[in-house]
């Protein structure tokens, strides 16, 4: 297979004050072709169609720096996570602060994702919150699993499953009040064209406390060893 690598970029933007911290999510490209990027305490919007740049907000010193940004599905509103644990929702057209979400996280918020009207936030405290931006008491669900900072969040296209990655080297898949997590594995080795360990472990644990254990196989290859025969999840009571 011939690999091709881009030698030059289509364009280059200056990014002074961008934080040198790969745990944070400091840029997001909206569906209307506008890039939001956090540089220190300021969030800028770069319109790729026009090549123009505008400032959305510069937060006060007590809140800075900005530690995450994400466009809402409507491509008008932008959510930003802050170092002081607050999350703000901005109208990018009017350059207006619509709401500040607080009272959940105890430290910086470095990961965000939307699921319709639900804004999911992940923090250095290891916690994940679902925030319904339509109601006053915005925290409607809490996910507890990560022991270190939550570095990434992503909802599935169906909106039924949430993936979260943390500095604890664990990947969690949350669905229907259950959590699936991918455990650390030995160094990956090629397996039938698949780069990864065929013994990668996957576990699922309902919040009710019943534990399940299973194995993730490339192309859904499953070797069932228990009474359950409905997929890759094998129940084990512990």
C-alpha positions in Angstrom: 0.0 0.0 0.0 1.4 3.4 -1.0 1.0 6.0 1.7 0.9 9.7 0.7 1.6 12.5 3.1 0.7 16.2 2.7 3.8 18.3 2.4 2.2 21.7 2.7 -0.9 23.1 4.3 -3.7 24.8 2.5 -3.2 27.8 4.8 -1.5 28.8 8.0 -3.0 30.8 10.8 -1.0 32.4 13.6 -2.0 31.0 17.0 -0.2 33.0 19.7 -1.0 32.0 23.3 -2.5 28.6 22.3 -2.0 26.4 25.4 0.7 23.7 25.2 -1.5 21.1 26.8 -2.8 18.1 24.7 -5.4 17.3 27.3 -7.4 20.2 26.2 -9.8 20.6 23.2 -9.1 24.1 22.0 -10.6 24.2 18.5 -13.7 23.0 16.7 -14.9 23.4 13.1 -18.6 24.2 12.8 -20.9 23.0 10.1 -21.1 26.5 8.6 -17.3 26.4 7.9 -16.3 28.5 10.8 -13.4 27.5 13.0 -13.5 28.4 16.7 -10.2 28.4 18.5 -9.2 29.3 22.1 -5.9 31.2 22.4 -5.3 31.8 26.1 -8.2 33.8 27.5 -9.8 34.6 24.1 -12.0 32.6 21.7 -11.7 33.6 18.0 -13.8 32.6 15.1 -12.2 32.1 11.7 -14.5 32.1 8.7 -12.9 29.7 6.2 -15.1 30.8 3.4 -14.2 34.5 3.7 -10.8 34.2 5.4 -11.9 36.6 8.1 -11.3 36.5 11.8 -13.4 37.9 14.6 -13.2 37.8 18.4 -16.1 36.0 20.2 -15.0 36.6 23.8 -12.1 37.4 26.1 -12.8 36.0 29.6 -11.7 37.7 32.8 -8.5 36.8 34.5 -10.4 34.9 37.3 -11.8 32.5 34.7 -9.0 32.1 32.3 -7.6 30.3 30.3 -10.3 28.9 28.1 -9.8 25.1 28.2 -12.3 23.8 25.6 -14.6 25.0 22.8 -17.3 23.3 20.8 -20.0 24.4 18.3 -23.6 23.5 19.1 -25.5 21.5 16.5 -27.3 24.7 15.3 -23.9 26.2 14.3 -24.9 29.4 16.0 -24.0 28.8 19.6 -20.6 28.0 21.0 -19.9 26.4 24.4 -16.6 27.1 26.1 -15.1 25.4 29.1 -13.0 27.4 31.6 -10.1 26.9 33.9 -12.2 27.8 36.9 -14.7 25.0 36.2 -17.4 27.2 34.6 -19.0 26.5 31.2 -20.3 29.3 29.1 -22.8 29.3 26.2 -22.4 32.1 23.7 -24.4 33.3 20.7 -21.8 33.7 18.0 -24.0 36.0 15.9 -24.8 38.5 18.6 -21.5 38.0 20.5 -23.7 37.6 23.6 -23.2 35.4 26.7 -26.5 33.4 27.1 -25.7 31.4 30.2 -23.0 30.2 32.6 -23.3 26.6 33.8 -21.7 26.1 37.2 -22.0 24.0 40.3 -20.9 20.7 38.9 -17.1 20.5 38.2 -14.5 21.4 40.8 -11.7 22.1 38.3 -11.1 23.0 34.7 -13.4 21.7 32.0 -11.3 20.3 29.1 -13.8 18.2 27.1 -17.3 19.0 25.7 -19.8 17.5 23.3 -23.4 18.2 22.3 -26.3 15.8 22.0 -29.2 17.9 20.8 -30.0 20.2 23.8 -27.7 18.2 26.1 -24.2 19.7 26.6 -21.9 17.0 28.1 -18.9 18.3 30.0 -15.8 16.5 31.3 -13.4 17.9 33.8 -10.0 17.5 35.5 -12.0 16.1 38.5 -12.8 13.0 36.5 -16.5 13.7 36.4 -18.8 13.9 33.4 -22.1 15.8 33.5 -25.1 16.0 31.1 -26.4 19.5 31.2 -29.8 20.3 29.8 -29.4 23.9 28.7 -33.2 24.5 28.5 -33.8 24.2 32.3 -32.6 26.0 35.4 -31.3 22.9 37.2 -29.1 22.0 34.3 -27.3 18.9 35.6 -29.5 16.0 34.6 -27.1 13.1 34.7 -23.6 12.4 36.2 -21.1 9.8 35.0 -18.5 8.6 37.6 -15.8 6.3 36.4 -12.6 8.1 35.5 -10.0 8.5 38.2 -8.2 11.2 36.4 -8.9 14.1 34.0 -11.5 13.5 31.2 -9.7 14.4 28.0 -12.2 13.5 25.3 -16.0 13.2 24.9 -18.0 12.1 21.8 -21.6 11.1 21.4 -22.5 8.5 18.8 -24.4 9.7 15.7 -27.6 8.1 17.2 -27.2 10.0 20.4 -27.5 6.7 22.4 -23.9 6.1 23.4 -21.3 8.4 24.8 -17.5 7.7 24.6 -15.2 9.2 27.1 -11.4 9.0 27.3 -9.3 9.9 30.4 -5.8 10.5 31.6 -6.3 7.2 33.5 -5.8 5.4 30.1 -9.3 4.1 30.0 -12.0 4.5 27.4 -15.6 4.3 28.5 -18.7 3.7 26.4 -21.8 4.7 28.3 -25.2 3.6 27.1 -28.6 3.1 28.8 -27.2 3.6 32.3 -24.5 1.0 31.6 -20.8 1.6 31.1 -18.4 -0.3 28.8 -14.7 0.3 29.2 -11.7 -0.7 27.3 -8.9 -1.8 29.6 -5.2 -1.2 29.0 -3.7 -4.0 27.0 -0.2 -5.3 26.1 1.5 -3.6 23.1 -0.6 -4.2 20.0 0.4 -6.8 17.5 -0.9 -7.3 13.9 -3.8 -9.8 13.7 -5.4 -10.6 10.3 -4.7 -7.1 9.0 -6.0 -5.5 12.1 -3.4 -3.5 14.2 -4.3 -4.2 17.7 -4.3 -6.9 20.4 -6.8 -9.7 19.8 -7.0 -10.1 23.6 -8.1 -6.5 24.2 -10.5 -6.6 27.1 -13.9 -5.0 27.1 -16.1 -4.8 30.2 -19.6 -3.6 30.8 -21.0 -2.7 34.1 -24.6 -1.6 34.7 -24.9 1.1 37.4 -27.0 -1.3 39.4 -23.8 -3.2 40.2 -24.0 -6.3 38.1 -20.7 -6.8 36.3 -20.1 -8.2 32.8 -17.0 -9.2 31.1 -16.3 -9.7 27.4 -13.7 -9.6 24.7 -13.5 -7.2 21.8 -12.7 -8.9 18.5 -11.9 -7.4 15.1 -14.9 -7.7 12.8 -17.1 -8.8 15.7 -15.5 -12.2 15.9 -16.8 -13.7 19.2 -16.0 -16.8 21.1 -18.8 -17.3 23.6 -18.1 -19.2 26.8 -21.2 -18.6 28.8 -24.9 -19.0 28.8 -25.4 -15.6 27.1 -25.3 -16.0 23.3 -26.4 -12.6 22.2 -23.1 -11.0 21.3 -19.8 -10.1 22.8 -21.0 -9.5 26.3 -20.6 -12.4 28.7 -22.1 -12.0 32.2 -19.9 -12.6 35.2 -21.2 -12.0 38.7 -18.5 -10.6 41.0 
